[in-house]
Amino acid sequence: MRRRILAVLLDFGDTLADQETEKTDESGFMYDVDLVPGARELLIALRERGYRVGLVADGRADESDVLRARHELDELFDAVAISDEVGASKPDPRPFQAVLERLGIDAEDASRVVMVGNRLERDISGARDLGMLTVWMAWSPRYQQVPQHESELPDRIIQRPLDLLEILDELEEDQAAAGDTSGPGSS
């Protein structure tokens, strides 16, 4: 089957990593965090299915480097954009645009990209504003649980990382049935 989804972008905290388990040193530098159960397996499955995978996360680039290395995740991402190195935090479009550029995906193809995140007001809103398909990882009650604006309404909702695989199959079928590659809301 020809892939209509060009890439899958993921947030890190409370999407791939459990923020409740963060470990910091005396200076406040985060040096460790546990992955959400199924997160690594999801990344491996995405690679096995041939998806390009990007990380779009808020935070410090040096912490992100350490955490990705600790969990041996670097080889599972094709591109990374961290707010600290991009100079803007989500929902600002710059982190999303940076990872799309690093993946070689034109802005007009954003509707063929899926963004997965836990923050409605950051991950979902920012990605929707660029026309991406959105999947809300709703497993943690730490943040807002009810959309406050239309831009915060996700296309799909999952509770666990591996649930994304079924959602991707549905999204691929939806776009194939529509006979185009134009993304959410198209007919």
C-alpha positions in Angstrom: 0.0 0.0 0.0 1.3 3.4 -0.9 1.7 5.5 2.2 -0.4 8.7 2.2 0.9 9.7 5.6 4.4 11.2 5.0 5.6 11.3 8.6 4.6 10.9 12.2 5.7 13.6 14.6 5.7 13.0 18.4 6.0 15.1 21.5 8.3 13.8 24.2 6.9 14.5 27.7 3.8 12.5 28.7 3.7 11.2 25.1 6.8 9.1 25.0 8.2 9.8 28.5 6.4 9.8 31.8 7.0 13.3 33.3 6.1 12.0 36.7 9.4 10.0 36.7 11.7 12.9 35.8 15.0 12.9 37.6 17.0 16.1 37.9 20.3 17.0 39.5 20.9 19.9 42.0 21.1 22.4 39.1 17.7 21.3 37.8 19.1 19.5 34.7 16.9 16.5 33.8 19.2 13.5 33.3 16.6 10.7 33.3 13.0 9.8 32.8 11.1 6.6 32.3 9.5 5.9 29.0 5.7 5.5 28.8 5.0 1.7 28.4 5.0 0.9 24.7 6.7 4.1 23.6 9.9 2.5 22.4 7.9 -0.3 20.8 5.8 2.3 18.9 8.9 4.0 17.5 10.3 0.7 16.4 7.0 -0.3 14.8 6.8 3.1 13.0 10.2 2.5 11.5 9.3 -1.0 10.5 6.2 0.3 8.7 8.4 2.7 6.8 7.2 6.0 8.4 9.6 8.9 8.8 9.5 9.9 12.4 10.1 13.3 13.9 10.4 14.6 17.5 8.8 18.0 18.2 9.3 18.9 21.9 9.5 21.8 24.2 12.4 22.0 26.5 16.2 22.1 26.6 18.1 20.7 23.7 20.9 19.4 25.9 18.4 17.5 28.1 16.7 16.1 25.1 20.1 14.9 23.8 20.9 13.1 27.1 17.4 11.5 27.4 17.3 10.3 23.8 20.8 8.8 24.2 19.9 7.2 27.6 17.0 5.4 26.0 18.8 4.7 22.6 16.1 6.6 20.7 18.3 8.7 18.3 18.3 6.0 15.6 14.5 5.9 15.8 14.0 9.6 14.8 14.7 11.0 11.3 14.5 14.6 12.6 14.4 16.4 15.9 13.2 19.9 16.7 13.5 21.1 20.3 12.1 24.5 21.3 15.3 25.6 23.0 17.3 25.2 19.7 14.5 26.5 17.5 13.9 29.6 19.6 10.1 29.0 20.1 7.8 26.8 22.0 4.7 25.0 20.8 2.1 26.1 19.7 4.3 28.5 17.8 4.7 27.1 14.2 8.5 27.3 14.2 9.2 23.9 16.0 6.7 22.1 13.7 8.1 23.9 10.6 11.7 23.1 11.6 11.0 19.3 11.8 9.1 19.3 8.6 12.0 21.1 6.9 14.5 18.6 8.4 12.3 15.8 7.0 12.2 17.4 3.6 8.4 17.9 3.7 7.0 21.0 2.1 4.5 23.1 4.1 1.7 22.4 1.5 2.1 18.7 2.4 1.5 19.2 6.1 -2.0 17.6 5.8 -0.2 14.3 5.2 1.7 14.5 8.5 0.4 13.2 11.8 1.3 15.0 15.1 0.9 13.1 18.4 1.0 14.9 21.6 -0.4 15.2 25.1 -1.1 19.0 25.3 -4.2 20.1 23.5 -3.2 23.8 23.7 0.3 23.2 22.5 0.7 20.0 20.4 -2.8 19.7 19.0 -3.4 23.4 18.4 0.0 24.1 16.9 -0.2 21.2 14.5 -3.8 21.9 13.5 -2.9 25.5 12.7 -0.5 24.2 10.1 -3.1 21.7 8.7 -1.6 18.5 10.2 -3.6 15.5 11.3 -3.6 15.4 15.1 -3.7 12.6 17.7 -4.1 13.4 21.3 -2.3 11.1 23.8 -4.8 11.4 26.7 -3.3 9.1 29.2 -2.0 11.7 31.7 -4.3 13.9 33.7 -1.5 16.5 34.3 -2.8 18.9 31.7 -6.0 20.3 30.3 -8.3 17.5 29.3 -11.1 19.5 27.6 -10.5 21.5 24.4 -11.0 25.2 25.0 -11.0 26.2 21.3 -11.8 24.6 18.0 -8.0 24.5 17.2 -7.6 22.1 20.2 -9.9 19.4 18.9 -7.8 16.4 17.9 -8.7 14.3 14.9 -8.2 11.1 17.0 -7.6 10.2 20.7 -5.4 7.4 22.1 -4.7 6.2 25.6 -1.4 4.3 25.0 1.4 4.8 22.5 0.8 1.5 20.6 -2.8 2.6 20.0 -1.4 4.9 17.4 -0.7 2.0 15.0 -4.4 1.3 14.5 -5.1 5.0 14.2 -2.5 5.3 11.4 -4.2 2.4 9.6 -7.5 4.2 9.8 -6.0 7.5 8.6 -4.4 5.8 5.7 -7.7 4.2 4.7 -9.6 7.5 5.2 -7.3 9.3 2.8 -7.3 6.5 0.3 -11.1 6.4 0.4 -11.2 10.1 -0.2 -9.1 9.5 -3.3 -6.7 12.3 -2.4 -3.9 13.2 -0.1 -5.2 16.5 1.2 -5.8 15.5 4.8 -8.4 16.4 7.5 -11.8 17.6 6.5 -11.3 17.0 2.8 -13.9 15.2 0.6 
